[in-house]
């Protein structure tokens, strides 16, 4: 029995040392690319609040757009302090607005553009950290959305029925739950990853979901370049009677990555 205990202790110590030696104590990843998204949906507001200051309806023209995204991931060895993921993406849409904007009636409908800048600050913890090539992260996403809207002018030739146009900017902060899962195929450089940010109360819902495959080149030992290809969907649904929002942005994205 003493020899067995000694053997088990030796094996345990070796396992701990091996894990410590191979643990991913600190890591930095970053990426940038383009999201080819197709928007659709509408916004109905009757209280005049929000970016459009609208008492009427906005309907997307469902015109495809290519938007830029950037992200960075910072992992450290301190277990109490959360790791950090930072993201930025632009989302553009165009459509038609009818009703009243800023208290002024629109004759017919006015061409409208929406330019949204989204900043995601995601503190998270590793539940699994490349354990059997599997990673699971849980955290909280603080999504800061800055929307610039521009409702075009309409000149009917009669001043009393013309619309001079309207521009405004609106900033919203939304907290979302964050979960990420990653599985790497051993010895291939291929990884499969999916993450989701979401919040709902049963009626009002917002989510931002991605799924991707990436390939890491290992010919450079310290800084490893990689490529990623995936699909992303953002959905915002609000229904509180007079005010309704149903906006969806979805499409393929592709980009370059660096791993340190």
Residue pairs with C-beta under 8 A, 6 or more apart in sequence:
23 77
23 129
24 75
24 129
24 130
25 76
25 77
26 75
26 76
26 77
27 73
27 74
27 75
27 259
27 260
28 72
28 73
28 74
28 75
28 259
28 260
29 72
29 73
29 257
29 258
29 259
29 260
30 70
30 71
30 72
30 73
30 257
30 258
31 70
31 71
31 72
31 226
31 228
31 255
31 256
31 257
31 258
32 68
32 69
32 70
32 71
32 255
32 256
33 68
33 69
33 228
33 253
33 254
33 255
33 256
34 66
34 67
34 68
34 69
34 253
34 254
34 255
35 66
35 67
35 68
35 69
35 89
35 232
35 251
35 252
35 253
36 64
36 65
36 66
36 251
36 252
36 253
37 64
37 65
37 66
37 67
37 91
37 232
37 249
37 250
37 251
38 62
38 64
38 65
38 249
38 250
38 251
39 60
39 62
39 63
39 64
39 65
39 91
39 92
39 93
39 247
39 248
39 249
40 60
40 62
40 247
40 248
41 60
41 245
41 246
41 247
41 248
42 57
42 58
42 59
42 60
42 244
42 245
42 246
42 247
43 50
43 52
43 54
43 57
43 58
43 244
43 245
43 247
44 56
44 57
44 58
44 242
44 243
44 244
44 245
45 52
45 54
45 55
45 56
45 242
45 243
46 55
46 242
46 243
47 55
47 242
47 243
48 54
48 55
48 100
48 102
48 103
50 170
51 114
51 147
51 148
51 149
51 168
51 169
51 170
52 58
52 97
52 101
52 112
52 149
52 151
52 166
52 168
53 101
53 102
53 103
53 166
53 168
54 97
54 99
54 100
54 101
55 99
55 100
55 101
55 103
56 97
56 98
56 99
56 100
56 101
56 106
57 97
57 98
57 99
58 95
58 96
58 97
58 112
58 114
59 95
59 96
60 93
60 94
60 95
60 247
61 94
61 95
61 96
63 93
63 94
64 251
65 92
65 93
67 89
67 90
67 91
67 92
68 89
68 90
69 87
69 88
69 89
69 90
69 253
69 255
70 87
70 88
70 89
71 85
71 86
71 87
71 88
72 85
72 86
72 87
73 83
73 84
73 85
73 86
74 83
74 84
74 85
74 86
75 83
75 126
76 83
82 123
82 124
82 125
82 139
83 123
83 124
83 125
83 126
83 137
83 139
84 121
84 122
84 123
84 124
85 120
85 122
85 124
85 139
86 119
86 120
86 121
86 122
87 118
87 119
87 120
87 122
88 117
88 118
88 119
88 120
89 117
89 118
90 115
90 116
90 117
90 118
91 115
91 116
91 118
91 234
91 249
92 113
92 114
92 115
92 116
93 113
93 114
93 116
93 247
93 249
94 111
94 112
94 113
94 114
95 111
95 112
95 114
96 109
96 110
96 111
96 112
97 106
97 109
97 110
97 112
97 151
98 106
98 108
98 109
98 110
99 105
99 106
100 106
101 110
101 151
101 163
101 166
102 166
102 168
104 163
104 164
104 166
105 163
106 151
106 154
106 163
107 154
107 156
107 161
107 162
107 163
108 154
110 151
110 152
110 153
110 154
110 163
110 165
111 151
111 152
112 149
112 150
112 151
112 152
113 149
113 150
114 147
114 148
114 149
115 147
115 148
115 149
115 150
116 145
116 146
116 147
116 148
117 145
117 146
117 147
117 148
118 143
118 144
118 145
118 146
119 143
119 144
119 146
120 141
120 142
120 143
120 144
120 197
121 141
121 142
121 144
122 139
122 140
122 141
122 142
122 178
122 197
123 139
123 140
124 137
124 138
124 139
124 140
124 178
124 180
125 137
125 138
125 139
126 135
126 136
126 137
127 136
127 137
127 138
128 134
128 135
128 136
129 135
130 184
133 183
133 184
133 185
133 186
134 181
134 182
134 183
134 184
135 180
135 181
135 182
135 183
136 179
136 180
136 181
136 182
137 178
137 179
137 180
137 181
137 195
138 178
138 179
139 178
139 179
140 175
140 176
140 177
140 178
141 175
141 176
141 177
141 178
141 197
141 208
142 173
142 174
142 175
142 176
143 173
143 174
143 175
143 176
143 197
143 208
144 171
144 172
144 173
145 171
145 172
145 173
145 174
146 169
146 170
146 171
147 169
147 170
147 171
147 172
148 167
148 168
148 169
149 166
149 167
149 168
149 169
149 170
150 165
150 166
150 167
151 163
151 165
151 166
151 167
152 165
153 162
153 163
153 164
153 165
154 162
154 163
154 165
155 162
156 162
174 199
174 206
175 199
176 197
176 198
176 199
176 206
176 207
176 208
177 197
177 198
177 199
178 195
178 196
178 197
179 195
179 196
180 193
180 194
180 195
180 196
181 193
181 194
181 195
182 191
182 192
182 193
183 191
183 192
183 193
184 190
184 191
184 192
185 191
185 192
189 215
189 216
189 217
189 218
189 226
190 213
190 214
190 215
191 213
191 214
191 215
191 216
192 212
192 213
193 210
193 211
193 212
193 213
193 214
193 230
194 209
194 210
194 211
194 212
195 209
195 210
196 207
196 208
196 209
196 210
197 207
197 208
197 209
198 205
198 206
198 207
198 208
198 209
199 205
199 206
199 207
200 206
200 207
203 239
203 240
204 237
204 238
204 239
204 240
205 235
205 236
205 237
206 235
206 236
206 237
207 233
207 234
207 235
208 232
208 233
208 234
209 232
209 233
209 234
210 230
210 231
210 232
210 233
210 253
211 230
211 231
212 228
212 229
212 230
212 231
212 253
213 228
213 229
213 230
214 226
214 227
214 228
214 229
214 257
215 226
215 227
216 224
216 225
216 226
216 257
216 259
217 224
217 225
217 226
218 224
222 260
223 258
223 259
223 260
224 258
224 259
224 260
225 256
225 257
225 258
225 259
226 256
226 257
226 258
226 259
227 254
227 255
227 256
227 257
228 253
228 254
228 255
228 256
228 257
229 252
229 253
229 254
230 252
230 253
230 254
231 250
231 251
231 252
231 253
232 249
232 250
232 251
232 252
232 253
233 248
233 249
233 250
234 247
234 248
234 249
234 250
235 247
235 248
236 245
236 246
236 247
236 248
237 245
237 246
238 244
238 245
238 246
239 245
